[in-house]
Amino acid sequence: MLLEGIETLLVLSKAKTMSRTGSLLYISQSAVSKRIANLEKRLGKKLIVPEGRNVQLTQEAINLIESIGPTFNELRGLIYEQQSVVESSIIKLDCSETLVAGYLAGVLGQHYRQDPYLVITTNHTPRIVEHVQSGKAQLGICAGYLPNHHNLMTFHLLDEPFSIVYNQPLTELPSTIITNDLNNPANTYQLAILNKLSMQPIMEMDSYSAAAQLALSGIAPALVPLSVIKTLKIDAKYCHHFEQLKPLYRPIHICLRPSGYRNDRIKTLIESIVDAVPKVASEPLA
């Protein structure tokens, strides 16, 4: 089927390998290859080329994904909306790992005792938005700026501040800094602010926890959000605050398809999160 092939190509574009794609789609590696071959035959275009153990997308495939990807996610979301939701239906919450650990664990634990059909997954913000758009997740909780034209309902929870974590005293902004991945679209805004403050990123981690641990070991100061500081219970004496950092924050949002807000279970969960997260964030550090 054409839609089956497009879905496989979209997953392959992120998974990079046939075997990983098969695992994500719960099909065999040979089935992935067959789907892509059928799609190439149907379109009359070469979509992938081998690159060691990985596969590389051709420019034709990239153009196809950029053109069809958003529409395909919306189509899957519309199909999801046609499904009946009952009291025992699974509600999937896809969220930033740092937010689960720093702010959400308590409120989600309380909610789970009342509604045990809650499933929690963690992802980066761009993937969370995709999952909510396509109906793979009913709710998303995102850290960082949301992509433009996402067409989702959102609830702003807070603007999460950053601190500079370092195991040595700091009397002024450091000239070098460890950051999280600045190629992540949710984080790219940080680079312009850091450049304006004359702070040069020297390492980019995939984990704020890793960045914080490197800073506490004395390698270099690190830019760390409040949720990670709370999770790691970093002593306040290692958290350095500067007035110039105020423009540098992470907006925290709940996002969902507008139709989802008509579901009482989802609405109750949102209300619990909206009430709890700012309170947890305002609690003083150790």
C-alpha positions in Angstrom: 0.0 0.0 0.0 1.1 3.6 -0.7 0.4 4.9 2.8 2.2 1.9 4.3 5.3 2.7 2.2 5.3 6.4 3.1 4.9 5.6 6.8 7.9 3.2 6.6 10.0 5.9 4.8 9.2 8.5 7.5 10.3 6.1 10.3 13.4 5.1 8.3 14.4 8.7 7.9 14.7 8.9 11.7 15.8 5.4 12.6 18.6 5.3 9.9 18.7 1.5 9.7 16.3 -1.1 8.3 16.5 -3.2 11.5 15.7 -0.3 13.8 12.8 0.7 11.5 11.5 -2.9 11.6 11.6 -2.8 15.4 9.7 0.4 15.6 7.0 -0.8 13.2 6.9 -4.3 14.6 7.8 -5.9 11.2 10.8 -7.8 9.9 13.8 -6.1 8.3 12.9 -7.8 5.0 9.4 -6.4 5.2 10.9 -2.9 5.6 13.0 -3.4 2.5 10.0 -4.7 0.5 7.9 -1.7 1.5 10.6 0.8 0.4 11.2 -1.1 -2.8 7.4 -1.1 -3.6 7.2 2.6 -2.8 10.2 3.3 -5.1 8.5 1.3 -7.9 5.2 3.1 -7.4 6.8 6.6 -7.5 9.5 5.8 -10.1 12.2 7.3 -7.9 15.2 6.0 -6.0 14.6 6.9 -2.3 17.5 5.3 -0.4 21.2 4.2 -0.9 23.3 2.1 1.4 25.8 3.8 3.7 27.7 1.2 5.7 25.2 -0.3 8.2 22.9 2.7 7.7 20.9 3.9 4.8 21.0 7.4 3.3 18.0 9.2 1.9 18.3 10.5 -1.6 17.3 14.1 -2.3 14.1 12.7 -3.9 13.2 11.1 -0.6 14.0 14.2 1.4 11.8 16.3 -0.9 9.0 13.7 -0.5 9.2 13.7 3.3 9.2 17.6 3.5 6.2 17.7 1.2 4.1 14.8 2.6 5.3 14.3 6.2 3.2 17.0 7.9 0.1 16.0 5.9 0.6 12.4 6.7 0.8 13.1 10.4 -2.4 15.1 10.2 -4.1 12.2 8.4 -3.1 9.8 11.1 -4.4 12.2 13.7 -7.7 12.5 12.0 -8.0 8.7 11.8 -7.1 8.5 15.5 -10.0 10.9 16.3 -12.5 8.5 14.8 -11.6 5.9 17.5 -13.9 5.4 20.5 -12.3 6.3 23.8 -13.7 4.5 26.9 -12.8 4.4 30.5 -10.3 1.6 30.0 -8.7 3.1 26.9 -4.9 3.8 27.1 -4.0 7.5 27.4 -0.4 7.9 26.2 1.6 10.9 27.6 4.8 11.7 25.7 7.1 14.1 27.5 10.5 15.5 28.0 12.6 13.2 30.2 13.9 16.1 32.3 10.3 17.3 33.0 9.2 13.8 34.1 12.1 13.6 36.5 12.0 17.2 37.7 8.4 18.2 37.9 5.9 15.5 36.9 6.7 12.3 38.8 4.7 13.2 41.9 1.5 14.4 40.1 1.6 11.5 37.6 2.0 9.0 40.5 -1.1 10.4 42.2 -3.0 10.4 38.9 -2.0 6.9 38.0 -3.6 5.6 41.2 -6.9 7.0 40.0 -6.5 6.2 36.3 -4.2 3.2 35.8 -4.6 3.3 32.0 -1.9 6.0 31.7 1.2 5.1 29.6 4.2 7.5 29.8 7.0 7.7 27.2 9.9 10.2 26.9 11.2 12.0 23.8 12.6 15.2 22.5 10.2 18.0 21.8 10.1 17.7 17.9 9.3 14.0 18.2 6.7 14.7 20.9 4.9 17.2 18.7 4.9 14.7 15.8 3.4 11.9 18.0 0.6 14.2 19.2 -0.1 15.4 15.7 -0.4 11.8 14.5 -2.4 10.5 17.4 0.4 8.2 18.6 0.2 10.2 21.9 -2.9 11.9 23.3 -0.9 14.5 25.3 2.6 15.9 25.0 4.6 17.9 27.5 7.4 19.8 25.8 10.5 21.7 26.9 11.7 24.4 24.6 10.1 26.3 21.7 7.4 24.5 19.8 7.7 24.4 15.9 5.6 26.8 13.9 2.2 25.9 12.5 1.8 22.8 14.8 -2.0 23.2 14.8 -2.3 21.9 18.4 -4.0 23.2 21.5 -1.4 24.2 24.1 -1.3 25.1 27.8 1.7 27.1 29.0 3.0 25.8 32.3 6.0 28.0 33.0 9.1 29.6 31.6 11.8 27.4 33.1 15.0 29.3 34.1 18.6 28.1 33.5 21.5 28.3 35.9 25.2 27.9 35.3 26.4 24.8 37.2 30.0 24.6 38.1 32.0 23.3 41.1 34.0 26.5 41.3 32.9 30.0 42.3 31.9 32.3 39.4 31.9 36.1 39.7 31.0 36.7 36.1 29.6 34.9 33.1 32.1 32.2 31.8 33.5 32.6 28.3 33.0 28.8 27.6 30.0 26.7 28.4 28.7 23.1 28.1 25.3 23.0 26.5 22.7 20.5 25.4 22.4 19.7 21.6 21.9 23.0 19.9 20.9 21.3 16.6 17.7 20.2 18.3 15.1 22.6 16.9 13.7 23.2 20.4 17.1 24.5 21.6 18.5 26.4 18.6 17.3 29.7 20.0 19.9 29.4 22.7 22.8 29.9 20.4 22.0 33.5 19.5 21.6 34.4 23.1 24.9 32.7 24.1 26.7 34.5 21.2 25.3 37.8 22.4 26.6 37.1 25.9 30.1 36.0 24.4 29.7 32.5 25.8 31.2 29.9 23.5 29.6 26.4 23.5 32.6 23.9 23.7 30.6 20.7 24.2 27.1 19.8 23.2 25.5 16.9 25.2 22.4 14.9 24.4 21.6 15.0 28.1 21.5 17.9 30.5 22.3 15.5 33.3 25.6 14.6 31.5 26.3 18.3 31.1 25.7 18.9 34.8 27.9 16.0 35.9 30.8 17.2 33.7 30.4 20.7 35.2 30.4 19.3 38.8 33.6 17.4 37.9 35.3 20.7 37.0 35.7 20.3 33.2 33.7 23.5 32.4 30.6 25.4 33.5 27.3 24.0 32.0 24.0 25.5 31.2 21.4 23.5 33.1 17.6 23.9 33.5 15.9 24.0 36.9 14.2 20.6 36.4 17.6 18.9 36.1 19.0 20.7 39.0 16.1 19.5 41.1 16.3 15.9 39.8 20.1 15.7 40.6 19.6 17.5 43.9 22.5 19.8 43.0 23.5 21.9 45.9 22.6 25.6 45.6 26.2 26.7 46.1 27.1 25.1 42.7 24.2 26.9 40.9 25.2 30.3 39.7 22.7 33.0 38.7 23.3 36.0 36.5 20.9 38.8 35.5 22.1 38.4 31.9 20.7 34.9 31.7 17.0 36.0 32.2 16.2 36.0 28.5 17.5 32.4 28.3 14.7 30.1 29.5 12.8 27.0 28.3 9.0 27.5 27.7 7.2 24.4 29.1 3.9 23.5 27.3 1.3 20.8 27.3 0.1 20.1 23.7 -2.8 18.0 22.4 -5.1 17.7 19.4 -8.1 20.1 20.1 -10.6 17.2 19.9 -8.8 15.5 22.9 -9.8 18.2 25.3 -13.4 17.0 25.0 -12.4 13.8 26.8 -13.0 14.2 30.6 -10.1 11.9 31.5 -7.6 13.9 29.4 -9.1 17.2 30.7 -8.7 16.0 34.4 -5.1 15.0 33.8 -4.3 18.4 32.2 -5.8 20.2 35.1 -3.8 18.2 37.6 -0.5 19.0 35.7 -1.3 22.7 35.2 -1.9 23.0 39.0 1.1 20.9 40.2 4.0 21.9 37.9 4.4 25.6 38.8 4.2 24.6 42.6 7.0 22.0 42.2 9.1 24.4 40.2 8.8 27.2 42.9 10.1 24.9 45.7 13.5 26.1 47.0 16.7 24.2 46.1 18.6 22.3 48.8 
